[in-house]
């Protein structure tokens, strides 16, 4: 079941964990066993993959926890070169039977910030 309007905001150069609860159509928590998960962020929804700015996949920035909760880890290096503005993001599930499901969509708001370094 697609969860729309999964909007969040962060500052340029900030690290953040985005948690998304995924449920089956009957409302039970989604079990990601044997599935592949991919999360992308791009300037717009109609991107063909060329302008995708951040890509995460299961065990490479995405952790599937218990109860259907998926955590997407955004590191400072993922967001350091973004321009303040609005971005589209989407999480897809590739099921073991070959099916594909869009788990969530939304807007990632990137706010301006100084590049201070550590």
C-alpha positions in Angstrom: 0.0 0.0 0.0 1.5 3.3 -1.0 1.8 5.9 1.7 1.7 9.4 0.0 2.9 12.7 1.4 5.7 11.2 3.4 7.3 14.6 3.6 10.3 15.5 5.7 12.9 18.3 5.9 16.6 18.6 6.7 19.4 21.1 6.3 22.1 21.1 3.7 25.0 18.9 5.0 22.9 17.3 7.7 22.7 13.6 8.7 19.2 12.2 9.3 17.4 8.9 9.6 14.0 8.8 7.9 11.8 6.1 9.3 8.9 4.7 7.3 6.3 2.2 8.6 5.3 -0.2 5.8 2.1 -2.2 6.0 0.5 -4.8 3.9 -3.0 -4.0 2.3 -4.6 -5.8 5.3 -2.8 -3.5 7.7 -0.3 -6.0 9.1 3.4 -5.0 9.2 5.3 -5.7 6.0 8.0 -8.5 6.2 10.9 -7.5 3.9 12.4 -11.0 3.9 13.6 -11.9 0.4 12.5 -8.5 -1.0 14.7 -5.7 -2.3 14.2 -2.1 -1.3 15.3 1.0 -3.1 14.9 4.7 -2.2 15.7 7.6 -4.5 15.6 11.3 -4.2 15.6 13.6 -7.3 14.6 17.1 -8.3 11.3 15.9 -9.7 9.0 12.9 -9.9 9.3 12.4 -13.6 13.1 11.8 -13.5 14.3 8.9 -15.6 17.1 8.0 -13.3 19.7 10.4 -14.8 19.2 13.2 -12.3 18.7 11.0 -9.2 20.8 12.7 -6.5 20.6 10.1 -3.7 20.1 6.4 -4.0 19.9 3.9 -1.1 19.2 0.2 -1.1 18.7 -2.5 1.4 21.9 -2.9 3.6 23.4 0.1 1.8 21.7 2.9 3.6 18.4 1.2 4.2 17.7 -1.0 7.2 14.6 -3.1 7.5 13.7 -3.4 11.2 10.9 -5.2 13.1 7.3 -4.3 12.7 7.6 -3.2 9.1 9.7 -0.1 9.9 12.3 0.8 7.3 15.1 3.3 8.2 16.8 5.3 5.5 20.1 6.7 6.6 21.1 10.0 5.1 24.7 10.9 5.8 26.1 14.5 5.7 27.9 13.5 2.4 24.5 12.7 0.8 23.1 16.1 1.5 26.2 18.4 1.5 26.0 19.3 -2.2 22.2 19.7 -2.4 20.8 23.1 -3.3 18.1 24.3 -0.9 14.7 23.5 -2.3 12.1 20.8 -2.8 12.9 17.2 -4.0 10.8 14.2 -4.7 11.5 10.9 -2.9 10.2 7.4 -3.4 10.6 4.0 -1.8 10.0 0.9 -4.0 9.8 -2.7 -2.9 10.8 -5.4 -5.4 9.0 -8.6 -4.2 10.4 -12.1 -4.5 7.6 -13.1 -7.0 8.7 -10.3 -9.4 6.1 -7.8 -8.3 7.0 -4.2 -7.6 5.2 -2.0 -5.1 5.7 1.7 -4.4 5.8 1.9 -0.6 5.9 5.7 -0.2 6.3 8.9 -2.0 6.8 12.4 -0.7 8.7 15.7 -0.7 12.1 16.2 0.9 12.5 19.8 1.8 16.2 20.8 1.9 16.8 24.0 3.9 19.9 26.3 3.5 22.7 26.0 6.0 26.3 27.1 6.3 29.1 24.7 5.3 31.0 24.8 8.5 33.0 21.5 8.4 33.9 19.7 11.6 
